[in-house]
Amino acid sequence: MQYIKATLLARTKEVRDDGSIVEVVIWELAEPLPPGTHLFKYRLFYGSPTEERVRYDNERGKGDHRHIGEKEFAYVFMSVERLLDDFENDVPNWSEQ
C-alpha cells in the first residue's frame, strides 16, 4: 500500500437534534491523488448511521465524485471553498430522486 504525505486541514463532526450527522474531513496532499490533479483528499458526509444522504469524496483510481441518496455523480473540483459551498447547498436540498 502506498501512502502519501498529508496535512489535516479540517475535521469536524456535528450530530444534529434529529440524529443526522454532518462530517467534514479535508487533507492537503504532497502530490495529487490519481486520477485527480489537485492536492486535496476529502470526505464530506451528511446522513445517519443507516442512511447516506449526501457524500462528496475522492479516491485513488476513481477521482472526485458525489453521492446523492443512492445515485453517484462525477464532481469537478474547483477549490476547497467551492467544495464546501456545493456540499452545504446539497445538504438542505437532498432527495432520493
N, C-alpha and C positions, 0 to 999 in steps of 0.2 A: 504494500500500500504506500502510495506517495503522499507526503504531507507538504503543504505549502505554508511558509511563514505568514502569520496573520496577526492583526491587531484588532481587538474588540473595540468597535465604535459605539455600539448601542446594544443594550439588553434590558428589556422591560417586559413586565407581565402584569396585566390587570385582570382581576376576576370581578366581573360586574354583578350587580344585585340580582340579575336574572340568572346568574350562573354561567353566562357566556364568558369566554376568555379572549383577550386581545394580547398577543405576544409579538414582540419585535426583536430580532437579533440580526445585527449587521456587523460584518467583519471587513476590514481593509486588508487586501492580499498584497504580497510582494510581486506577484505576477498574475495575469488573467487566468481564470479557470476555464479551460477549453470546453465548448467552442466560443465562449464569451471573449470580449475584447476589453472589458472594464476590470477594475481592480477590487470588486466587491463581491462578497458572498453573503447571501441574505436569506432569511426566512421570516415572513410576516404571516401571522395566523389569526383568524377570527373564527370562533366556533365553540364547541363544547367537547368534553372528553369523548363523546359518542358521535359528534356531528361536525364535519369540516364544512364551514360555510364559505369562507374566503381564505385563500392562501397564495402568497407570492413567494417564489423561491427560484434558485438556480442551482444546478448540479452539473458535475463533470459529465460530459458526453450529451447532455440534454439541453443545457443553456437556460436562459431566462424564460419563465412561464408563470401563469397564474391559474388558479383553480377557483371556480365559482360553483358551489354545490358539487355535483358530480362531473361537471364539464371542465376541460382543460383548454387553455388558450395560450398561444405564443405571446410573449411580452417583450416590448422594445425598451430596454433600459436606457434612460437618458441621463439621470443623476439620482443621487440618494434622495434629494429633496423631492424630485418628481415621483420617485418610487413611493415615498411616504404619503404624498398627496393623493396618488392614484389609489393606494390601499385605503386611506381614510375616506375617500369618496365611495369606494366599493362596500365598505362595512355597513353603513346605514341603508344602502340600496341593494343589498344582495337578495337574490331569489334563486330558486332552483329551476328556472325556465330554461 
